[in-house]
Amino acid sequence: MREILRTSSISLAESLHIALDAEDIPAFLRNGNLGGLPPAAISVVIEDDADYDRSLQVLKDLEQTTPQPSPGGRRLVWLALIVLFGAFVTLCVNLSWP
Protein backbone atom coordinates (compact mmCIF):
# COMPACT_ATOMS: atom_id res chain seq x y z
CA MET A 1 0.00 0.00 0.00
CA ARG A 2 1.22 3.45 -0.88
CA GLU A 3 -0.35 6.89 -0.61
CA ILE A 4 -0.72 8.80 -3.87
CA LEU A 5 -2.55 11.92 -2.71
CA ARG A 6 -3.42 13.66 0.56
CA THR A 7 -5.91 16.49 0.26
CA SER A 8 -8.80 18.22 1.99
CA SER A 9 -10.81 18.20 -1.26
CA ILE A 10 -13.23 15.29 -1.34
CA SER A 11 -14.00 15.97 -5.01
CA LEU A 12 -10.33 15.73 -6.00
CA ALA A 13 -9.87 12.53 -3.99
CA GLU A 14 -13.00 10.96 -5.49
CA SER A 15 -11.99 12.05 -9.00
CA LEU A 16 -8.58 10.43 -8.62
CA HIS A 17 -10.15 7.28 -7.18
CA ILE A 18 -12.49 7.03 -10.18
CA ALA A 19 -9.64 7.70 -12.64
CA LEU A 20 -7.49 5.02 -11.01
CA ASP A 21 -10.38 2.58 -11.15
CA ALA A 22 -10.78 3.32 -14.88
CA GLU A 23 -7.11 2.39 -15.36
CA ASP A 24 -7.62 -0.88 -13.41
CA ILE A 25 -5.43 0.31 -10.54
CA PRO A 26 -6.88 -0.90 -7.22
CA ALA A 27 -7.14 2.02 -4.81
CA PHE A 28 -9.20 3.20 -1.87
CA LEU A 29 -9.92 6.35 0.11
CA ARG A 30 -8.69 6.71 3.66
CA ASN A 31 -10.69 9.13 5.88
CA GLY A 32 -13.09 9.80 3.01
CA ASN A 33 -16.05 9.89 5.38
CA LEU A 34 -14.58 12.90 7.22
CA GLY A 35 -15.00 15.18 4.23
CA GLY A 36 -11.54 16.69 4.61
CA LEU A 37 -12.12 18.12 8.06
CA PRO A 38 -8.83 19.08 9.75
CA PRO A 39 -6.60 17.60 10.98
CA ALA A 40 -7.48 14.40 9.11
CA ALA A 41 -6.97 14.84 5.39
CA ILE A 42 -8.40 12.47 2.82
CA SER A 43 -5.84 10.09 1.34
CA VAL A 44 -5.96 8.11 -1.88
CA VAL A 45 -4.00 4.90 -1.41
CA ILE A 46 -3.08 2.30 -4.02
CA GLU A 47 -3.01 -1.31 -2.98
CA ASP A 48 -0.02 -2.48 -5.06
CA ASP A 49 3.28 -0.55 -4.91
CA ALA A 50 4.04 -1.67 -8.47
CA ASP A 51 1.25 0.65 -9.70
CA TYR A 52 2.84 3.73 -8.09
CA ASP A 53 4.36 5.27 -11.26
CA ARG A 54 1.19 4.67 -13.29
CA SER A 55 -0.86 6.21 -10.48
CA LEU A 56 1.27 9.33 -10.44
CA GLN A 57 0.77 9.68 -14.19
CA VAL A 58 -3.01 9.37 -13.74
CA LEU A 59 -2.88 12.09 -11.07
CA LYS A 60 -0.76 14.32 -13.32
CA ASP A 61 -3.18 13.83 -16.23
CA LEU A 62 -6.12 14.59 -13.95
CA GLU A 63 -4.52 17.82 -12.73
CA GLN A 64 -3.82 18.95 -16.31
CA THR A 65 -7.48 18.65 -17.25
CA THR A 66 -8.59 20.90 -14.37
CA PRO A 67 -9.62 24.25 -15.91
CA GLN A 68 -7.94 27.35 -14.55
CA PRO A 69 -10.04 30.51 -14.24
CA SER A 70 -9.03 33.24 -16.64
CA PRO A 71 -8.12 36.61 -15.10
CA GLY A 72 -9.97 38.40 -17.93
CA GLY A 73 -13.23 36.77 -16.86
CA ARG A 74 -12.87 38.10 -13.33
CA ARG A 75 -12.24 41.61 -14.62
CA LEU A 76 -15.39 41.45 -16.69
CA VAL A 77 -17.44 40.38 -13.66
CA TRP A 78 -16.01 43.23 -11.58
CA LEU A 79 -16.72 45.72 -14.35
CA ALA A 80 -20.31 44.50 -14.61
CA LEU A 81 -20.77 44.81 -10.84
CA ILE A 82 -19.38 48.36 -10.84
CA VAL A 83 -21.70 49.38 -13.70
CA LEU A 84 -24.72 47.83 -11.96
CA PHE A 85 -23.83 49.54 -8.68
CA GLY A 86 -23.47 52.88 -10.48
CA ALA A 87 -26.85 52.44 -12.16
CA PHE A 88 -28.43 51.53 -8.83
CA VAL A 89 -26.99 54.59 -7.09
CA THR A 90 -28.08 56.85 -9.97
CA LEU A 91 -31.60 55.42 -9.84
CA CYS A 92 -31.83 55.89 -6.07
CA VAL A 93 -30.64 59.49 -6.28
CA ASN A 94 -33.13 60.30 -9.07
CA LEU A 95 -36.05 58.73 -7.15
CA SER A 96 -35.31 60.63 -3.96
CA TRP A 97 -34.75 63.98 -5.71
CA PRO A 98 -37.83 66.26 -5.46
VMD Tcl script that builds the backbone (N, CA, C; Angstrom):
set m [mol new atoms 294]
animate dup $m
set s [atomselect $m all]
$s set {name element resname resid chain x y z} {
  {N N MET 1 A 0.844 -1.177 0.000}
  {CA C MET 1 A 0.000 0.000 0.000}
  {C C MET 1 A 0.890 1.241 0.000}
  {N N ARG 2 A 0.450 2.216 -0.781}
  {CA C ARG 2 A 1.218 3.455 -0.878}
  {C C ARG 2 A 0.270 4.618 -1.146}
  {N N GLU 3 A 0.497 5.719 -0.444}
  {CA C GLU 3 A -0.346 6.894 -0.605}
  {C C GLU 3 A 0.054 7.665 -1.856}
  {N N ILE 4 A -0.946 8.041 -2.646}
  {CA C ILE 4 A -0.719 8.801 -3.868}
  {C C ILE 4 A -1.041 10.275 -3.657}
  {N N LEU 5 A -2.087 10.552 -2.882}
  {CA C LEU 5 A -2.551 11.921 -2.714}
  {C C LEU 5 A -3.101 12.101 -1.311}
  {N N ARG 6 A -2.804 13.246 -0.710}
  {CA C ARG 6 A -3.419 13.656 0.557}
  {C C ARG 6 A -3.962 15.059 0.338}
  {N N THR 7 A -5.250 15.222 0.567}
  {CA C THR 7 A -5.910 16.491 0.261}
  {C C THR 7 A -7.085 16.707 1.197}
  {N N SER 8 A -7.569 17.931 1.248}
  {CA C SER 8 A -8.800 18.218 1.987}
  {C C SER 8 A -9.992 18.307 1.042}
  {N N SER 9 A -9.750 18.124 -0.252}
  {CA C SER 9 A -10.808 18.200 -1.261}
  {C C SER 9 A -11.374 16.814 -1.536}
  {N N ILE 10 A -12.599 16.579 -1.098}
  {CA C ILE 10 A -13.234 15.286 -1.338}
  {C C ILE 10 A -13.465 15.061 -2.825}
  {N N SER 11 A -13.745 16.129 -3.575}
  {CA C SER 11 A -13.999 15.970 -5.005}
  {C C SER 11 A -12.728 15.559 -5.745}
  {N N LEU 12 A -11.579 16.120 -5.369}
  {CA C LEU 12 A -10.325 15.731 -6.001}
  {C C LEU 12 A -9.983 14.280 -5.660}
  {N N ALA 13 A -10.159 13.910 -4.402}
  {CA C ALA 13 A -9.872 12.534 -3.991}
  {C C ALA 13 A -10.776 11.540 -4.713}
  {N N GLU 14 A -12.063 11.851 -4.796}
  {CA C GLU 14 A -12.998 10.962 -5.492}
  {C C GLU 14 A -12.691 10.898 -6.989}
  {N N SER 15 A -12.329 12.027 -7.579}
  {CA C SER 15 A -11.990 12.046 -9.003}
  {C C SER 15 A -10.786 11.168 -9.291}
  {N N LEU 16 A -9.765 11.271 -8.439}
  {CA C LEU 16 A -8.584 10.426 -8.617}
  {C C LEU 16 A -8.925 8.963 -8.417}
  {N N HIS 17 A -9.744 8.675 -7.432}
  {CA C HIS 17 A -10.148 7.282 -7.182}
  {C C HIS 17 A -10.878 6.695 -8.392}
  {N N ILE 18 A -11.758 7.481 -8.990}
  {CA C ILE 18 A -12.493 7.034 -10.178}
  {C C ILE 18 A -11.539 6.853 -11.364}
  {N N ALA 19 A -10.606 7.802 -11.532}
  {CA C ALA 19 A -9.644 7.705 -12.640}
  {C C ALA 19 A -8.735 6.494 -12.475}
  {N N LEU 20 A -8.321 6.206 -11.258}
  {CA C LEU 20 A -7.486 5.019 -11.014}
  {C C LEU 20 A -8.276 3.741 -11.290}
  {N N ASP 21 A -9.531 3.741 -10.891}
  {CA C ASP 21 A -10.381 2.585 -11.155}
  {C C ASP 21 A -10.544 2.361 -12.661}
  {N N ALA 22 A -10.654 3.438 -13.425}
  {CA C ALA 22 A -10.780 3.323 -14.880}
  {C C ALA 22 A -9.517 2.745 -15.514}
  {N N GLU 23 A -8.375 2.937 -14.869}
  {CA C GLU 23 A -7.105 2.389 -15.358}
  {C C GLU 23 A -6.797 1.021 -14.750}
  {N N ASP 24 A -7.770 0.427 -14.070}
  {CA C ASP 24 A -7.620 -0.882 -13.407}
  {C C ASP 24 A -6.496 -0.885 -12.378}
  {N N ILE 25 A -6.387 0.206 -11.632}
  {CA C ILE 25 A -5.429 0.305 -10.542}
  {C C ILE 25 A -6.231 0.268 -9.246}
  {N N PRO 26 A -6.111 -0.800 -8.469}
  {CA C PRO 26 A -6.881 -0.901 -7.225}
  {C C PRO 26 A -6.449 0.176 -6.222}
  {N N ALA 27 A -7.415 0.936 -5.751}
  {CA C ALA 27 A -7.141 2.019 -4.809}
  {C C ALA 27 A -8.338 2.197 -3.887}
  {N N PHE 28 A -8.110 2.895 -2.789}
  {CA C PHE 28 A -9.201 3.196 -1.873}
  {C C PHE 28 A -8.940 4.533 -1.195}
  {N N LEU 29 A -10.008 5.083 -0.611}
  {CA C LEU 29 A -9.916 6.346 0.113}
  {C C LEU 29 A -9.764 6.063 1.599}
  {N N ARG 30 A -8.862 6.799 2.213}
  {CA C ARG 30 A -8.694 6.714 3.658}
  {C C ARG 30 A -9.205 8.030 4.235}
  {N N ASN 31 A -10.062 7.965 5.240}
  {CA C ASN 31 A -10.689 9.128 5.880}
  {C C ASN 31 A -11.640 9.857 4.939}
  {N N GLY 32 A -12.163 9.182 3.954}
  {CA C GLY 32 A -13.087 9.804 3.009}
  {C C GLY 32 A -14.395 10.217 3.642}
  {N N ASN 33 A -14.785 9.553 4.727}
  {CA C ASN 33 A -16.047 9.891 5.380}
  {C C ASN 33 A -15.950 11.145 6.233}
  {N N LEU 34 A -14.739 11.677 6.433}
  {CA C LEU 34 A -14.575 12.900 7.221}
  {C C LEU 34 A -14.776 14.151 6.392}
  {N N GLY 35 A -14.782 14.031 5.083}
  {CA C GLY 35 A -15.000 15.177 4.225}
  {C C GLY 35 A -13.877 16.193 4.253}
  {N N GLY 36 A -12.687 15.786 4.620}
  {CA C GLY 36 A -11.539 16.685 4.613}
  {C C GLY 36 A -11.457 17.606 5.809}
  {N N LEU 37 A -12.187 17.271 6.871}
  {CA C LEU 37 A -12.121 18.117 8.060}
  {C C LEU 37 A -10.743 18.007 8.701}
  {N N PRO 38 A -10.146 19.126 9.110}
  {CA C PRO 38 A -8.831 19.082 9.755}
  {C C PRO 38 A -8.934 18.381 11.097}
  {N N PRO 39 A -7.929 17.751 11.560}
  {CA C PRO 39 A -6.601 17.601 10.975}
  {C C PRO 39 A -6.475 16.374 10.085}
  {N N ALA 40 A -7.547 15.627 9.906}
  {CA C ALA 40 A -7.479 14.398 9.110}
  {C C ALA 40 A -7.785 14.701 7.652}
  {N N ALA 41 A -6.764 14.639 6.826}
  {CA C ALA 41 A -6.966 14.843 5.394}
  {C C ALA 41 A -7.400 13.530 4.758}
  {N N ILE 42 A -7.980 13.647 3.576}
  {CA C ILE 42 A -8.395 12.473 2.818}
  {C C ILE 42 A -7.185 11.977 2.036}
  {N N SER 43 A -6.953 10.672 2.072}
  {CA C SER 43 A -5.835 10.089 1.340}
  {C C SER 43 A -6.356 9.126 0.296}
  {N N VAL 44 A -5.707 9.115 -0.859}
  {CA C VAL 44 A -5.955 8.106 -1.880}
  {C C VAL 44 A -4.762 7.168 -1.831}
  {N N VAL 45 A -5.044 5.899 -1.607}
  {CA C VAL 45 A -3.996 4.899 -1.407}
  {C C VAL 45 A -4.153 3.805 -2.444}
  {N N ILE 46 A -3.044 3.435 -3.091}
  {CA C ILE 46 A -3.082 2.305 -4.024}
  {C C ILE 46 A -2.701 1.047 -3.253}
  {N N GLU 47 A -3.233 -0.066 -3.695}
  {CA C GLU 47 A -3.005 -1.313 -2.980}
  {C C GLU 47 A -1.675 -1.965 -3.350}
  {N N ASP 48 A -1.246 -1.821 -4.600}
  {CA C ASP 48 A -0.021 -2.478 -5.060}
  {C C ASP 48 A 1.045 -1.418 -5.353}
  {N N ASP 49 A 2.195 -1.519 -4.709}
  {CA C ASP 49 A 3.276 -0.554 -4.913}
  {C C ASP 49 A 3.780 -0.538 -6.356}
  {N N ALA 50 A 3.578 -1.602 -7.075}
  {CA C ALA 50 A 4.037 -1.671 -8.470}
  {C C ALA 50 A 3.261 -0.696 -9.367}
  {N N ASP 51 A 2.077 -0.281 -8.932}
  {CA C ASP 51 A 1.254 0.647 -9.704}
  {C C ASP 51 A 1.549 2.108 -9.378}
  {N N TYR 52 A 2.568 2.363 -8.569}
  {CA C TYR 52 A 2.837 3.732 -8.091}
  {C C TYR 52 A 3.111 4.701 -9.245}
  {N N ASP 53 A 4.006 4.358 -10.159}
  {CA C ASP 53 A 4.355 5.265 -11.258}
  {C C ASP 53 A 3.160 5.528 -12.172}
  {N N ARG 54 A 2.395 4.486 -12.481}
  {CA C ARG 54 A 1.187 4.672 -13.292}
  {C C ARG 54 A 0.177 5.565 -12.577}
  {N N SER 55 A 0.076 5.410 -11.266}
  {CA C SER 55 A -0.859 6.208 -10.480}
  {C C SER 55 A -0.473 7.676 -10.483}
  {N N LEU 56 A 0.819 7.941 -10.382}
  {CA C LEU 56 A 1.273 9.331 -10.439}
  {C C LEU 56 A 0.970 9.960 -11.792}
  {N N GLN 57 A 1.089 9.170 -12.856}
  {CA C GLN 57 A 0.765 9.681 -14.189}
  {C C GLN 57 A -0.728 9.982 -14.306}
  {N N VAL 58 A -1.565 9.127 -13.729}
  {CA C VAL 58 A -3.015 9.370 -13.740}
  {C C VAL 58 A -3.326 10.659 -12.986}
  {N N LEU 59 A -2.680 10.868 -11.839}
  {CA C LEU 59 A -2.879 12.092 -11.070}
  {C C LEU 59 A -2.428 13.314 -11.866}
  {N N LYS 60 A -1.271 13.202 -12.518}
  {CA C LYS 60 A -0.760 14.318 -13.322}
  {C C LYS 60 A -1.722 14.642 -14.461}
  {N N ASP 61 A -2.225 13.618 -15.140}
  {CA C ASP 61 A -3.179 13.832 -16.232}
  {C C ASP 61 A -4.475 14.461 -15.717}
  {N N LEU 62 A -4.901 14.044 -14.541}
  {CA C LEU 62 A -6.119 14.591 -13.953}
  {C C LEU 62 A -5.936 16.059 -13.599}
  {N N GLU 63 A -4.784 16.426 -13.084}
  {CA C GLU 63 A -4.523 17.817 -12.732}
  {C C GLU 63 A -4.419 18.701 -13.972}
  {N N GLN 64 A -3.941 18.162 -15.080}
  {CA C GLN 64 A -3.817 18.946 -16.307}
  {C C GLN 64 A -5.168 19.253 -16.925}
  {N N THR 65 A -6.167 18.425 -16.664}
  {CA C THR 65 A -7.483 18.652 -17.251}
  {C C THR 65 A -8.331 19.590 -16.407}
  {N N THR 66 A -7.846 19.993 -15.230}
  {CA C THR 66 A -8.592 20.900 -14.374}
  {C C THR 66 A -8.515 22.303 -14.958}
  {N N PRO 67 A -9.651 22.912 -15.305}
  {CA C PRO 67 A -9.615 24.251 -15.912}
  {C C PRO 67 A -9.181 25.304 -14.904}
  {N N GLN 68 A -8.382 26.232 -15.371}
  {CA C GLN 68 A -7.941 27.354 -14.552}
  {C C GLN 68 A -8.774 28.577 -14.924}
  {N N PRO 69 A -9.247 29.326 -13.925}
  {CA C PRO 69 A -10.041 30.509 -14.243}
  {C C PRO 69 A -9.182 31.561 -14.923}
  {N N SER 70 A -9.772 32.207 -15.917}
  {CA C SER 70 A -9.027 33.239 -16.636}
  {C C SER 70 A -9.152 34.564 -15.905}
  {N N PRO 71 A -8.041 35.317 -15.786}
  {CA C PRO 71 A -8.120 36.606 -15.101}
  {C C PRO 71 A -8.999 37.608 -15.839}
  {N N GLY 72 A -9.112 37.499 -17.157}
  {CA C GLY 72 A -9.966 38.399 -17.927}
  {C C GLY 72 A -11.426 38.234 -17.563}
  {N N GLY 73 A -11.845 37.026 -17.253}
  {CA C GLY 73 A -13.225 36.770 -16.859}
  {C C GLY 73 A -13.581 37.441 -15.547}
  {N N ARG 74 A -12.634 37.446 -14.612}
  {CA C ARG 74 A -12.873 38.099 -13.328}
  {C C ARG 74 A -12.986 39.608 -13.507}
  {N N ARG 75 A -12.173 40.164 -14.371}
  {CA C ARG 75 A -12.240 41.607 -14.618}
  {C C ARG 75 A -13.593 42.000 -15.192}
  {N N LEU 76 A -14.091 41.175 -16.085}
  {CA C LEU 76 A -15.392 41.450 -16.693}
  {C C LEU 76 A -16.503 41.411 -15.652}
  {N N VAL 77 A -16.440 40.473 -14.729}
  {CA C VAL 77 A -17.441 40.382 -13.664}
  {C C VAL 77 A -17.372 41.620 -12.774}
  {N N TRP 78 A -16.160 42.021 -12.404}
  {CA C TRP 78 A -16.014 43.226 -11.580}
  {C C TRP 78 A -16.535 44.466 -12.308}
  {N N LEU 79 A -16.239 44.581 -13.570}
  {CA C LEU 79 A -16.720 45.719 -14.350}
  {C C LEU 79 A -18.245 45.740 -14.384}
  {N N ALA 80 A -18.847 44.580 -14.586}
  {CA C ALA 80 A -20.313 44.500 -14.614}
  {C C ALA 80 A -20.903 44.888 -13.261}
  {N N LEU 81 A -20.275 44.449 -12.170}
  {CA C LEU 81 A -20.765 44.814 -10.840}
  {C C LEU 81 A -20.656 46.315 -10.583}
  {N N ILE 82 A -19.564 46.919 -11.017}
  {CA C ILE 82 A -19.384 48.359 -10.841}
  {C C ILE 82 A -20.432 49.135 -11.634}
  {N N VAL 83 A -20.693 48.711 -12.873}
  {CA C VAL 83 A -21.701 49.380 -13.703}
  {C C VAL 83 A -23.083 49.228 -13.077}
  {N N LEU 84 A -23.412 48.033 -12.592}
  {CA C LEU 84 A -24.716 47.827 -11.957}
  {C C LEU 84 A -24.857 48.665 -10.688}
  {N N PHE 85 A -23.795 48.737 -9.894}
  {CA C PHE 85 A -23.834 49.545 -8.684}
  {C C PHE 85 A -24.021 51.019 -9.027}
  {N N GLY 86 A -23.318 51.495 -10.049}
  {CA C GLY 86 A -23.469 52.883 -10.476}
  {C C GLY 86 A -24.882 53.172 -10.946}
  {N N ALA 87 A -25.469 52.252 -11.699}
  {CA C ALA 87 A -26.846 52.435 -12.163}
  {C C ALA 87 A -27.815 52.443 -10.990}
  {N N PHE 88 A -27.581 51.596 -10.013}
  {CA C PHE 88 A -28.434 51.527 -8.830}
  {C C PHE 88 A -28.368 52.831 -8.036}
  {N N VAL 89 A -27.172 53.341 -7.823}
  {CA C VAL 89 A -26.995 54.592 -7.092}
  {C C VAL 89 A -27.655 55.739 -7.847}
  {N N THR 90 A -27.467 55.802 -9.155}
  {CA C THR 90 A -28.082 56.853 -9.965}
  {C C THR 90 A -29.604 56.791 -9.872}
  {N N LEU 91 A -30.149 55.589 -9.941}
  {CA C LEU 91 A -31.602 55.418 -9.839}
  {C C LEU 91 A -32.117 55.857 -8.479}
  {N N CYS 92 A -31.421 55.514 -7.421}
  {CA C CYS 92 A -31.833 55.891 -6.069}
  {C C CYS 92 A -31.801 57.407 -5.881}
  {N N VAL 93 A -30.760 58.043 -6.397}
  {CA C VAL 93 A -30.638 59.491 -6.284}
  {C C VAL 93 A -31.767 60.170 -7.061}
  {N N ASN 94 A -32.075 59.697 -8.246}
  {CA C ASN 94 A -33.131 60.301 -9.070}
  {C C ASN 94 A -34.514 60.090 -8.457}
  {N N LEU 95 A -34.754 58.983 -7.778}
  {CA C LEU 95 A -36.045 58.729 -7.154}
  {C C LEU 95 A -36.235 59.589 -5.913}
  {N N SER 96 A -35.178 59.866 -5.192}
  {CA C SER 96 A -35.312 60.633 -3.963}
  {C C SER 96 A -35.224 62.137 -4.198}
  {N N TRP 97 A -34.868 62.567 -5.381}
  {CA C TRP 97 A -34.751 63.984 -5.711}
  {C C TRP 97 A -36.151 64.560 -5.929}
  {N N PRO 98 A -36.463 65.713 -5.317}
  {CA C PRO 98 A -37.829 66.258 -5.462}
  {C C PRO 98 A -38.147 66.829 -6.790}
}
mol reanalyze $m
mol bondsrecalc $m
mol representation Tube
mol addrep $m
